[in-house]
Amino acid sequence: MTTHTVSRRDFVVVLTATGGGLLLGCRVGDRSGAATAAAAAPPAGFAPNAFIRIGTDGRITLVMNQVEMGQGTYTSMPMLMAEELEVGLDQVQLEHAPPNDKLYANPLFGDQETGGSSSVRSFYEPLRRAGATARTMLVAAAAQTWDVDPASCRAHKGVVTHTPTGRTLTYGALAEKAAKLPVPPKRRPSCRCRKRSCSRIRKTSR
């Protein structure tokens, strides 16, 4: 009979792989291939902060640092970001955040975990601010492209329009240019709340 020595770390990886619902605030270090790849991969296109990534193909990703356990975080948290970014919820895909307390810690707990009905309370302001910052930079990139005043441009559904002329550029087309702009000081969210219905999101894209 052949025996294999299983390290404590490998044992933790096996447990978390077979019972993913328990993976809250755990670290599995370099053994987690998905987390390692996400942490090591350079941001594609435009990534103005730790939560938002917009590819040159127009794909919009929310890097999700909270876990869905039936409480609706996979719907409520993308809504916060999407409203300020001026995109539809159907345009946003979710991707689990890599382990990183510096970027993704829940401020109520001081580490990266989900619990205590804290997801929306803790990330309402950060996610809305992240969306507002990204939108501002994308509008600025479009204004530079057209050599116009940013105030004459508006963003809606992932497209920036120059209102006087009707010219348009998608977020994907603006991603590379926006990525070269300096990140502005913290943008205050617009605090708009739009009454609309949407389908609940129950899983991430990755």
C-alpha positions as CSV (number, residue, x, y, z in Angstrom):
1,M,0.0,0.0,0.0
2,T,1.3,3.4,-0.9
3,T,1.0,6.2,1.6
4,H,1.2,9.9,1.0
5,T,2.2,12.6,3.5
6,V,-0.3,15.4,3.5
7,S,0.8,18.7,4.8
8,R,-1.4,20.9,7.0
9,R,-1.6,23.4,4.2
10,D,-2.6,20.9,1.6
11,F,-5.2,19.6,4.0
12,V,-6.7,23.1,4.3
13,V,-6.7,23.4,0.5
14,V,-8.6,20.1,0.2
15,L,-11.2,21.1,2.8
16,T,-11.8,24.5,1.2
17,A,-12.0,23.0,-2.3
18,T,-14.7,20.5,-1.1
19,G,-16.6,22.9,1.1
20,G,-16.2,26.3,-0.6
21,G,-19.0,27.8,1.5
22,L,-16.6,27.7,4.4
23,L,-13.9,29.8,2.7
24,L,-14.5,33.0,4.6
25,G,-11.4,35.0,5.6
26,C,-9.1,32.0,5.1
27,R,-5.7,32.2,3.4
28,V,-4.2,29.3,1.5
29,G,-1.2,31.1,0.3
30,D,0.5,30.1,-2.9
31,R,-1.4,26.8,-3.1
32,S,-4.4,28.6,-4.4
33,G,-3.8,28.7,-8.1
34,A,-6.8,31.0,-8.9
35,A,-5.9,33.5,-6.2
36,T,-2.2,33.5,-7.2
37,A,-3.0,34.0,-10.9
38,A,-5.4,36.9,-10.0
39,A,-2.9,38.5,-7.8
40,A,0.0,38.2,-10.2
41,A,-1.8,39.0,-13.5
42,P,-1.3,42.6,-14.6
43,P,-4.6,44.6,-14.8
44,A,-6.0,44.5,-18.4
45,G,-7.1,47.8,-19.9
46,F,-8.2,50.1,-17.2
47,A,-8.0,49.4,-13.5
48,P,-8.2,52.7,-11.5
49,N,-8.7,50.9,-8.2
50,A,-8.8,47.5,-6.5
51,F,-12.4,46.9,-7.3
52,I,-13.0,47.8,-11.0
53,R,-11.4,46.5,-14.2
54,I,-12.5,47.5,-17.7
55,G,-10.9,45.6,-20.6
56,T,-10.3,47.0,-24.1
57,D,-13.1,44.6,-25.2
58,G,-15.5,46.6,-23.0
59,R,-15.8,43.8,-20.4
60,I,-16.5,45.4,-16.9
61,T,-15.4,43.4,-13.9
62,L,-16.1,44.0,-10.3
63,V,-13.4,42.3,-8.1
64,M,-15.7,40.9,-5.4
65,N,-14.2,40.7,-1.9
66,Q,-17.4,39.5,-0.2
67,V,-19.0,36.1,-0.4
68,E,-22.6,35.2,-1.3
69,M,-24.3,33.2,1.3
70,G,-27.9,33.8,0.3
71,Q,-27.9,37.4,1.6
72,G,-27.7,38.9,-1.9
73,T,-24.3,40.5,-1.9
74,Y,-23.6,39.4,-5.5
75,T,-26.5,41.6,-6.5
76,S,-26.4,44.6,-4.1
77,M,-22.7,45.3,-4.3
78,P,-22.4,45.3,-8.1
79,M,-25.5,47.7,-8.1
80,L,-23.6,50.2,-5.9
81,M,-20.7,50.3,-8.3
82,A,-22.7,50.1,-11.5
83,E,-24.9,53.0,-10.7
84,E,-21.9,55.4,-10.2
85,L,-20.0,53.9,-13.2
86,E,-23.1,54.5,-15.4
87,V,-23.5,50.9,-16.6
88,G,-26.2,48.4,-16.4
89,L,-26.1,45.5,-13.9
90,D,-26.2,43.2,-16.9
91,Q,-22.9,44.7,-18.1
92,V,-21.0,43.7,-14.9
93,Q,-19.3,40.4,-14.3
94,L,-18.0,39.3,-10.9
95,E,-14.6,37.9,-10.0
96,H,-13.5,36.8,-6.6
97,A,-10.8,39.0,-5.1
98,P,-7.4,37.4,-4.2
99,P,-6.5,37.3,-0.5
100,N,-5.3,40.8,0.3
101,D,-6.2,42.4,3.6
102,K,-4.6,45.7,2.5
103,L,-6.9,46.1,-0.4
104,Y,-10.0,44.1,0.5
105,A,-10.3,44.0,4.3
106,N,-13.8,44.5,5.7
107,P,-13.3,47.7,7.8
108,L,-15.5,46.4,10.6
109,F,-13.3,43.4,11.1
110,G,-9.9,44.4,9.9
111,D,-9.5,41.5,7.6
112,Q,-11.0,40.0,4.5
113,E,-14.2,38.3,5.6
114,T,-17.9,38.2,5.2
115,G,-20.4,38.3,8.1
116,G,-22.5,40.2,10.5
117,S,-24.7,41.8,7.8
118,S,-21.8,44.1,7.1
119,S,-21.2,43.9,3.4
120,V,-23.3,46.8,2.2
121,R,-22.7,48.8,5.4
122,S,-18.9,48.5,5.0
123,F,-18.6,48.9,1.2
124,Y,-21.5,51.2,0.3
125,E,-19.2,54.2,0.2
126,P,-16.0,52.5,-1.2
127,L,-17.8,50.9,-4.1
128,R,-19.8,54.0,-5.1
129,R,-16.6,56.1,-4.9
130,A,-14.7,53.5,-7.0
131,G,-17.4,53.7,-9.7
132,A,-17.5,57.5,-9.6
133,T,-13.7,57.7,-10.0
134,A,-13.7,55.3,-12.9
135,R,-16.5,57.2,-14.7
136,T,-14.8,60.5,-14.2
137,M,-11.6,59.2,-15.7
138,L,-13.4,57.6,-18.7
139,V,-15.2,60.9,-19.4
140,A,-11.9,62.8,-19.1
141,A,-10.3,60.4,-21.6
142,A,-13.1,60.9,-24.1
143,A,-12.9,64.7,-23.7
144,Q,-9.2,64.6,-24.4
145,T,-9.8,62.5,-27.5
146,W,-12.3,65.0,-28.8
147,D,-10.4,68.1,-27.4
148,V,-13.6,69.3,-25.6
149,D,-14.7,70.3,-22.1
150,P,-15.5,67.2,-20.0
151,A,-18.6,69.0,-18.8
152,S,-20.0,68.7,-22.3
153,C,-19.8,64.9,-22.1
154,R,-22.0,62.4,-20.4
155,A,-21.7,58.7,-19.6
156,H,-24.5,56.2,-19.9
157,K,-24.7,52.4,-20.3
158,G,-20.9,52.1,-20.8
159,V,-20.7,54.8,-23.5
160,V,-19.5,58.4,-23.3
161,T,-21.3,60.9,-25.5
162,H,-20.3,64.4,-26.5
163,T,-23.7,66.0,-26.1
164,P,-23.3,68.9,-28.6
165,T,-22.2,66.7,-31.5
166,G,-23.5,63.3,-30.7
167,R,-20.1,61.7,-30.9
168,T,-19.7,58.5,-28.9
169,L,-16.9,56.3,-27.5
170,T,-17.4,53.0,-25.5
171,Y,-15.7,52.4,-22.2
172,G,-13.7,49.6,-24.0
173,A,-12.4,52.1,-26.6
174,L,-11.4,54.5,-23.8
175,A,-9.8,52.0,-21.5
176,E,-6.2,52.3,-22.6
177,K,-6.3,56.1,-22.6
178,A,-8.1,56.3,-19.3
179,A,-5.4,54.0,-17.8
180,K,-2.8,56.6,-18.6
181,L,-4.5,59.4,-16.7
182,P,-3.7,60.2,-13.1
183,V,-6.3,58.9,-10.6
184,P,-8.1,62.0,-9.3
185,P,-8.7,62.7,-5.6
186,K,-11.5,60.8,-4.0
187,R,-14.7,61.4,-5.9
188,R,-17.8,61.9,-3.9
189,P,-20.6,59.6,-5.0
190,S,-23.6,61.2,-6.7
191,C,-25.9,59.7,-4.1
192,R,-28.5,59.0,-6.8
193,C,-30.8,56.1,-6.1
194,R,-32.8,54.8,-9.1
195,K,-35.8,52.7,-8.6
196,R,-35.5,49.7,-10.8
197,S,-35.9,46.0,-10.7
198,C,-33.2,43.5,-11.6
199,S,-32.6,39.8,-11.6
200,R,-30.6,38.4,-8.7
201,I,-27.0,37.3,-9.3
202,R,-26.1,34.0,-7.7
203,K,-22.6,33.3,-8.9
204,T,-19.4,34.9,-10.0
205,S,-18.0,34.6,-13.5
206,R,-14.8,33.0,-12.3
